[in-house]
């Protein structure tokens, strides 16, 4: 029949006109086009036979749909304008989809797709070396966290919570972790998971679990923080195994934390309080092991948002790897490098500091007027 040949010609023209993205598969375009035409043919009471050729249905109900054509069903029918208009709409929708894929291709040339999440993520940067050399893992748990923690310095930045800022609605905290020596892309992320009602009523005292992942989205370890009333505690777990904990010690104005690896304390933080934003970890002999610095990000961000930024200094970086922002990081003389497990506890300390002292409520809960902050 001549109308079936015309339909096959429409399919071929549709495929050839839309095959503009280099490297695309014609099979996927052809299948999607045929499936769309199949749905339209079913509206007319037809479909495809075993050889893939379109045909009208022989049932009486389908014959009623033949009135959509100009001629009777006994003659060779021609497709009406409504059918062709629908094909034209499908063609335009496919062109838009291909244009979006082309834009995503050019934007994501330097990105790597993490299968399963459906999102583009950065490539994992190489490890920045410290002057003490490469920190080798000593256990399976340390081998898992090594891609993130075997670095000289880490920069942890909290995202701006716009719902909290404007409406006073407490959101789950999000952080990006960057190697200061390779600031082009993150090396990891921290994402909180907590109950939405507990966040609104308990606020800073809410219990939560935070997942620490690498740049590709693979979970490395978790930190969990239970509900607290007077002093807080936060735990670091790798594969469900608790490796360390940070306990806050009460003081009227000083900020004191005890860091444990298992049941053994390996460091203490004794910050004088007030405007001192450097939290130095020291061993029992008073020797420096590492430090967590809270950075000043500008008057607007500090007053109206919770978008804090923290630098964890594990020691001095190799001069060969210092460039860009790494040159502004002050060198830290340490007595010994922290193990990878101890560094996981140090990351938990940074998250605990952010929630204990540098988080505040925003928006209309207090003032009734939303804030608008621009960077």
C-alpha positions as CSV (number, residue, x, y, z in Angstrom):
1,X,0.0,0.0,0.0
2,X,1.3,3.5,-0.8
3,X,0.5,4.9,2.6
4,X,2.6,2.3,4.3
5,X,5.5,3.2,2.0
6,X,5.0,6.9,2.9
7,X,5.0,6.0,6.6
8,X,8.3,4.1,6.2
9,X,9.7,7.1,4.3
10,X,8.7,9.4,7.3
11,X,10.5,7.1,9.7
12,X,13.7,7.2,7.6
13,X,13.5,11.0,7.2
14,X,12.9,11.4,10.9
15,X,15.9,9.3,11.9
16,X,18.2,11.0,9.3
17,X,17.1,14.5,10.3
18,X,17.7,13.8,14.0
19,X,21.0,12.0,13.8
20,X,23.1,15.1,14.4
21,X,25.0,14.2,17.6
22,X,28.2,12.6,16.7
23,X,28.6,9.3,18.4
24,X,24.9,8.7,19.0
25,X,23.3,5.4,18.3
26,X,20.8,5.2,15.4
27,X,19.2,2.1,17.0
28,X,18.0,4.1,20.0
29,X,16.6,6.9,17.8
30,X,14.9,4.4,15.5
31,X,13.4,2.5,18.3
32,X,12.1,5.6,20.1
33,X,10.7,6.9,16.7
34,X,9.0,3.5,15.9
35,X,7.5,3.2,19.4
36,X,6.0,6.7,19.1
37,X,4.6,5.9,15.7
38,X,3.3,2.6,17.0
39,X,1.4,4.5,19.7
40,X,-0.1,6.8,17.1
41,X,-1.1,3.9,14.8
42,X,-2.8,2.3,17.8
43,X,-4.9,5.4,18.0
44,X,-6.0,4.7,14.4
45,X,-6.6,1.0,15.2
46,X,-3.4,-0.3,13.6
47,X,0.1,-1.4,14.4
48,X,3.1,-3.3,12.8
49,X,3.0,-6.8,11.4
50,X,5.7,-9.5,11.9
51,X,8.0,-7.9,9.3
52,X,7.9,-4.5,10.9
53,X,5.5,-3.0,8.3
54,X,2.7,-0.8,9.6
55,X,-0.9,-2.1,9.0
56,X,-4.4,-1.2,10.0
57,X,-6.4,-3.5,12.4
58,X,-9.0,-5.8,10.8
59,X,-11.3,-5.6,13.8
60,X,-14.6,-3.6,13.4
61,X,-13.6,-1.2,16.2
62,X,-10.5,-0.3,14.4
63,X,-12.4,0.2,11.1
64,X,-14.3,3.1,12.8
65,X,-11.0,4.9,13.1
66,X,-10.6,4.8,9.3
67,X,-13.0,7.7,9.1
68,X,-10.1,9.9,10.1
69,X,-8.7,9.4,6.6
70,X,-10.1,11.3,3.6
71,X,-11.0,8.2,1.6
72,X,-12.8,5.0,2.6
73,X,-11.0,2.1,4.0
74,X,-11.5,0.0,0.9
75,X,-9.4,2.4,-1.1
76,X,-5.7,3.1,-0.4
77,X,-6.0,5.6,2.6
78,X,-3.8,8.6,3.1
79,X,-2.6,9.9,6.5
80,X,-4.7,12.8,7.7
81,X,-3.2,16.1,9.0
82,X,-3.8,15.3,12.6
83,X,-1.6,12.2,12.3
84,X,1.2,14.1,10.6
85,X,0.9,16.9,13.1
86,X,1.6,14.5,15.9
87,X,4.6,13.2,14.1
88,X,5.9,16.7,13.7
89,X,5.5,17.3,17.4
90,X,7.4,14.1,18.2
91,X,10.1,15.2,15.8
92,X,10.5,18.6,17.5
93,X,10.6,17.0,21.0
94,X,13.3,14.6,19.8
95,X,15.3,17.6,18.4
96,X,15.1,19.3,21.8
97,X,16.3,16.1,23.6
98,X,19.2,15.8,21.3
99,X,20.2,19.4,21.8
100,X,20.2,18.9,25.5
101,X,22.4,15.9,25.2
102,X,24.8,17.8,23.0
103,X,25.0,20.6,25.6
104,X,25.5,18.1,28.4
105,X,28.3,16.5,26.3
106,X,30.3,19.7,25.9
107,X,29.7,20.7,29.6
108,X,30.7,17.3,30.8
109,X,33.8,16.6,28.8
110,X,36.0,16.9,31.9
111,X,33.5,15.1,34.1
112,X,33.0,11.4,34.7
113,X,29.5,9.9,35.0
114,X,28.8,7.9,38.1
115,X,26.6,5.0,37.1
116,X,23.6,4.6,39.4
117,X,23.2,8.2,40.5
118,X,22.4,9.8,37.1
119,X,24.6,12.8,37.7
120,X,27.9,14.1,36.6
121,X,30.7,14.3,39.1
122,X,34.3,15.4,39.1
123,X,37.2,13.1,38.6
124,X,39.0,12.1,41.8
125,X,42.1,14.4,42.1
126,X,45.4,12.8,42.9
127,X,46.7,12.6,46.5
128,X,48.6,15.7,47.8
129,X,51.8,14.6,49.5
130,X,53.0,16.0,52.8
131,X,56.6,16.4,53.8
132,X,56.3,13.2,55.9
133,X,55.6,11.2,52.7
134,X,52.7,8.9,51.7
135,X,50.5,7.7,54.6
136,X,50.0,3.9,54.1
137,X,46.9,2.2,55.5
138,X,47.4,-0.4,58.2
139,X,43.9,-2.0,58.1
140,X,41.0,-2.6,55.7
141,X,39.1,0.3,57.2
142,X,42.0,2.7,56.7
143,X,42.4,1.4,53.1
144,X,38.8,2.4,52.4
145,X,39.2,6.0,53.7
146,X,42.7,6.5,52.2
147,X,41.6,8.1,48.9
148,X,40.1,11.0,50.9
149,X,42.2,11.3,54.1
150,X,45.7,10.5,52.9
151,X,46.2,14.2,52.0
152,X,48.2,17.0,53.6
153,X,45.2,19.4,54.0
154,X,41.5,19.4,53.6
155,X,39.1,22.3,53.0
156,X,35.5,21.6,54.1
157,X,32.8,24.1,52.9
158,X,29.2,24.0,54.0
159,X,26.5,24.9,51.5
160,X,24.2,27.8,51.9
161,X,20.8,26.6,53.2
162,X,18.3,28.9,51.5
163,X,15.2,27.5,53.1
164,X,16.8,28.1,56.5
165,X,18.0,31.5,55.5
166,X,14.7,32.7,54.1
167,X,12.0,30.8,56.0
168,X,13.7,29.5,59.1
169,X,13.2,25.9,57.9
170,X,16.1,23.7,59.1
171,X,17.6,21.7,56.3
172,X,20.0,18.8,56.2
173,X,23.6,20.0,56.1
174,X,25.7,19.5,53.0
175,X,29.5,19.9,52.7
176,X,32.0,19.7,49.9
177,X,35.6,18.6,50.7
178,X,38.4,19.9,48.6
179,X,42.1,19.1,48.6
180,X,43.8,22.6,48.9
181,X,46.5,21.5,46.5
182,X,44.0,20.5,43.8
183,X,41.1,23.1,44.2
184,X,39.7,22.5,40.8
185,X,37.3,19.8,41.9
186,X,36.1,18.2,45.2
187,X,37.6,15.1,46.6
188,X,34.6,14.2,48.7
189,X,31.2,15.2,50.1
190,X,29.4,15.1,53.4
191,X,25.6,14.7,53.4
192,X,23.5,14.6,56.5
193,X,20.4,12.4,56.9
194,X,18.0,13.2,59.7
195,X,14.3,13.4,60.5
196,X,12.6,16.5,59.2
197,X,10.4,17.0,62.4
198,X,13.4,16.5,64.8
199,X,15.4,19.1,62.8
200,X,12.7,21.7,63.3
201,X,12.1,21.0,67.0
202,X,15.5,20.0,68.3
203,X,17.5,22.1,65.9
204,X,21.2,21.9,66.9
205,X,20.6,19.1,69.3
206,X,19.0,16.8,66.8
207,X,20.4,13.3,66.1
208,X,21.7,12.7,62.6
209,X,23.9,10.4,60.5
210,X,26.3,12.0,57.9
211,X,27.7,10.0,55.0
212,X,31.2,10.9,53.8
213,X,31.8,9.9,50.1
214,X,34.5,10.4,47.6
215,X,34.0,12.6,44.5
216,X,32.5,9.6,42.6
217,X,29.8,9.1,45.2
218,X,31.3,6.0,46.9
219,X,30.7,5.9,50.6
220,X,33.9,5.9,52.6
221,X,32.7,6.2,56.2
222,X,29.9,7.6,58.3
223,X,29.7,9.9,61.3
224,X,26.7,9.7,63.7
225,X,25.7,12.2,66.3
226,X,23.0,11.2,68.9
227,X,20.7,13.6,70.7
228,X,22.5,15.6,73.4
229,X,21.5,18.0,76.1
230,X,24.5,19.5,77.8
231,X,27.6,18.2,75.9
232,X,27.7,16.5,72.5
233,X,29.3,13.4,71.1
234,X,30.0,12.3,67.6
235,X,31.1,8.9,66.3
236,X,33.1,7.7,63.2
237,X,32.1,4.4,61.7
238,X,33.6,2.5,58.8
239,X,31.6,-0.4,57.3
240,X,29.4,-0.4,60.5
241,X,32.4,-0.6,62.8
242,X,33.0,2.2,65.2
243,X,36.6,3.4,65.0
244,X,36.6,6.6,67.1
245,X,34.6,9.2,68.9
246,X,34.8,12.8,69.9
247,X,33.3,13.9,73.3
248,X,32.7,17.5,74.2
249,X,33.7,18.5,77.8
250,X,31.6,21.1,79.5
251,X,33.2,24.5,80.3
252,X,31.7,27.9,80.9
253,X,33.6,29.6,78.0
254,X,36.3,27.3,76.8
255,X,35.7,24.8,74.0
256,X,37.2,21.4,75.0
257,X,37.0,18.2,73.1
258,X,38.5,14.7,73.8
259,X,39.3,12.5,70.8
260,X,39.4,8.8,71.1
261,X,40.5,6.0,68.9
262,X,38.6,3.0,70.2
263,X,38.8,3.3,74.0
264,X,42.1,5.1,73.9
265,X,42.4,8.9,73.9
266,X,44.9,10.2,71.4
267,X,44.3,14.0,71.3
268,X,42.5,16.8,73.1
269,X,41.3,20.2,71.9
270,X,41.4,23.1,74.4
271,X,40.2,26.3,72.6
272,X,40.2,29.5,74.7
273,X,36.8,30.4,73.3
274,X,35.3,33.8,72.2
275,X,36.9,34.9,68.9
276,X,39.6,32.2,68.7
277,X,38.7,30.0,65.7
278,X,41.7,27.7,65.7
279,X,41.2,24.3,67.3
280,X,44.5,22.6,67.8
281,X,44.7,18.8,68.5
282,X,47.5,17.9,71.0
283,X,48.6,14.7,72.5
284,X,49.1,14.0,76.2
285,X,52.5,15.7,76.2
286,X,51.1,18.9,74.6
287,X,52.6,18.2,71.2
288,X,50.7,19.4,68.1
289,X,49.1,16.7,65.9
290,X,46.7,18.6,63.7
291,X,44.5,21.7,63.6
292,X,41.0,22.7,62.5
293,X,40.7,26.4,61.4
294,X,37.4,28.1,60.9
295,X,37.9,30.6,58.0
296,X,36.3,34.1,57.8
297,X,34.2,34.2,54.6
298,X,33.0,37.8,54.6
299,X,30.6,39.9,56.7
300,X,27.4,38.9,54.7
301,X,28.0,35.2,54.8
302,X,29.1,35.1,58.4
303,X,26.2,37.2,59.7
304,X,23.3,35.9,57.7
305,X,24.3,32.3,56.7
306,X,25.7,29.1,58.2
307,X,28.0,28.6,55.2
308,X,31.1,27.9,57.2
309,X,34.5,26.9,55.9
310,X,37.0,24.8,57.7
311,X,40.6,23.9,57.0
312,X,42.0,20.7,58.5
313,X,45.8,20.8,58.6
314,X,47.4,17.5,59.0
315,X,50.9,18.8,58.5
316,X,53.1,20.6,56.0
317,X,52.5,20.0,52.3
318,X,55.2,19.1,49.8
319,X,56.4,22.3,48.3
320,X,56.2,20.7,44.8
321,X,52.4,20.3,45.2
322,X,51.7,23.7,46.6
323,X,50.0,26.1,44.2
324,X,47.1,28.4,44.2
325,X,45.1,28.4,47.4
326,X,47.6,25.9,49.0
327,X,50.2,28.7,49.2
328,X,47.9,30.7,51.5
329,X,47.6,27.8,54.0
330,X,49.9,28.3,57.0
331,X,52.4,25.4,57.5
332,X,51.8,23.4,60.7
333,X,54.7,21.7,62.5
334,X,53.5,18.4,64.0
335,X,55.0,15.9,66.3
336,X,53.8,12.9,64.3
337,X,51.3,12.5,61.4
338,X,47.9,11.2,62.4
339,X,46.9,7.8,61.2
340,X,44.0,7.5,58.7
341,X,41.7,6.3,61.4
342,X,42.6,9.3,63.5
343,X,42.0,11.6,60.6
344,X,38.5,10.2,60.2
345,X,37.9,11.3,63.8
346,X,39.3,14.7,63.0
347,X,36.7,15.1,60.2
348,X,34.0,14.2,62.7
349,X,35.4,16.9,65.0
350,X,35.1,19.5,62.2
351,X,31.4,18.6,61.7
352,X,30.8,18.7,65.4
353,X,32.4,22.2,65.7
354,X,30.2,23.5,62.9
355,X,27.0,22.2,64.6
356,X,28.0,23.2,68.2
357,X,29.3,26.8,67.7
358,X,28.9,28.0,64.1
359,X,25.3,27.1,63.2
360,X,22.4,29.5,63.8
361,X,18.8,29.8,62.9
362,X,17.9,32.0,59.9
363,X,15.0,33.7,58.3
364,X,11.7,34.6,59.9
365,X,11.8,32.4,63.0
366,X,13.3,35.4,64.9
367,X,12.9,38.5,62.8
368,X,9.8,37.8,60.7
369,X,11.7,39.2,57.7
370,X,13.6,37.0,55.3
371,X,17.2,37.8,54.5
372,X,18.5,38.0,50.9
373,X,22.2,37.4,50.6
374,X,24.3,37.8,47.5
375,X,27.8,36.7,46.9
